[in-house]
Each structure stands twice: as structure tokens, then as C-alpha cells.
Amino acid sequence: MTRFAFVTWDGGGNLPPAVGIAQELAARGNSIRFLGYEVQRAAIEARGFDFSVLHRSGSFDAYGPMPPEQRLAALIRNVWACPEHLQDIPDALAEHPADLLVVDFVMNGALAFASQAAMPVAVLAHSGIGALVPPPESPMGAARLTATNELRTAAGLPRVNRLNQGWDNLLTLVTTIPELDPAAATAAETVRYVGPIRERHPQSSWDSPWPPDDDRPLVLVSFSTTRLWDKRSRIENSLEALASEQVRVLLATGEPPYTGPLPPNAVAQQ
């Protein structure tokens, strides 16, 4: 039996691939523990996995009340480039030892620890690297890179010129296909595209809002499972573009639910 520790955060779409991998590993007789934030505990434990809250950083709630203009800086400081992860991760591993560490690819503080850890490490990218790693010249990319280099300097690690360098020497599993990742052509040799991985759920049924003999193509409109930004304008543009098409439109709203107008061919479900 191998003991796996998954370092994660409450980002939305990043968790299902991690859970899917963990479910398969557990089915093969391995031990699984997630390390993350208190707001994740109930959901992960409900899936049958052990969970440890990161002692210094784990009280942060990415969706908690704060002025919108402060949210990005708070995410960078407390999740994406969190200096406390340099101690939180080894402390959690000391309490619950693991044989292999799996780290979410946006958590650069955890990656800084992982890059010098005396244990096997895998990096998990839940979508295309090119889609979720901002270029260093962009405002978000520059902010994340600056914060990352500050914590790397404090840890005695060399500075990086781009966020990808934080895991270039680590095995990186990308849960999509290379054709959907604009960064695939220049990815490091340690990057492996493993295709989509989904969480296992108990079999369930769905009551379609359309008649059984409605054979129009079905279009699913869904932009994110996260509540970190307002998706309303994207939803409205999509619905407008599809309103005159001979299709059925299923809008998966996520949080917060969409309450705007719907064209006759569209149905919204949360």
C-alpha cells in the first residue's frame, strides 16, 4: 500500500480530477489523504477521504466576505503564492506521513516545498496549462510571479522567470488532451497529458425538460464551477448567440444561479 497526500484548495474545477485520481488509487488499495482548507473538509470527507487542514493557511475562505477589489490579492497571498505553505506542508506530512505528494499546479508555495522535498512528487494540472497560467507580462501573471519569487527567495530557491518553472523538473499530469492546450508545444519533458479525469458518482437519472422525441442537438453552456467571478455576461452572450439556432440549450449555472431571461430553446439548471 502506498500513502498518497493531495495538496489542494477550494478552486472549483481543480478538485474533481484530484478526487477522480484519488478514487482510483483507493480502489487499488492505496491510502489517500487530502491537505487543504477548512472550507473543503466536509465535502472531501463526505467522499470517504481523510483530510488535514493546513495549520497556518487553512482558515482562508476564497469565497468569504471581502471587497471584490481585494479578492485577487487575497487569493495570491493565501493560496497561489502562500509563504505559509513552506511550513504547512511539511508539518502536515510530519503528522501524517506519505510516500508520494500530489500538488495542485497553481499553489506555488506548496510547489516550492515540493521542489526540494525528499520524496516523490507529482504536479496536477486540472486543465490546459496555457489556459490557466497567465503570461508573466500580464497584470495577473506579474502579480503571481512577484509573490512566487518572494517566497522562493525566502526559501533559498532561485527566482523563476515564469510560473511554469516552479514545476519544470517535476512530473506534471495534465488532465486534458494536448490539442486543447496552447502550451502543449512548448511543455517541459516532464509534462504528461493524461486526458480528462472525472470523479466517480453513484448512478443517477436526469429528467429532461424536453419531450423524448425532441431530437434537436443538445448544447451545454457552462463556464465554471467557481464563484470567484461573475459569469453573467458570458452566459448572456451565449444565450443570445444560440437563441435562433435549432438546438436545445442546457445552461448549467453553478454559483450564483443565473436569474436573467432565457430564450425559448433554453433551460437553466443549477
GIURHU-V796130 format. One line per field, one symbol per residue. ss: DSSP state (h for helix, s for strand, l for the rest). phi: phi as a letter, one per 30 degrees, with the letter a starting at -180 (. if undefined). burial: + if it has 24 or more other ideal C-beta (glycine too) atoms within 12 Angstrom, else -. Layout:
BEGIN
ss->???
phi->???
burial->???
END
This chain:
BEGIN
ss->llssssslllllhhhhhhhhhhhhhhhlllsssssslhhhhhhhhhlllssssllllllllllllllhhhhhhhhhhhhhllllhhhhhhhhhhhllllssssslllhhhhhhhlllllsssssslllhhhhllllllhhhhhhhhhhhhhhhhllllllllhhhhllllsssslllhhhlllhhhllllssslllllllllllllllllllllllsssssllllllllllhhhhhhhhhhhllllsssssslllllllllllllssssl
phi->.cccbccbbdcjdddedddedddddddcjccbbccacedceddddddjcdbbdddccdddcdcddaeedcdddddddcbdbcddddcedddddddbebcbcccddccddddddddbdcadbbcccdaedddccdddddeddddddddddddddddicddccadeddbeccebcccacddccdcddcdddddbdcidbcddbeebcbdddcdecdcdeccccacacdcdbdcedddddddddcecddbcccccdicdddcddbdeccbcbd
burial->--+++++++++++++++++++++-++-----++++++++++-++--+-++++++--++-++++-------++-+++++++++++++-+++-++--+-+-++++++++++++++++-+-+-++++++++++-+++-----++-++++++++++--+-+--+-+++++++-+++++++----+-+---+---+++---+-+---------------------+-++++++--+---++-++--+----++++++++---+---++-++++--
END
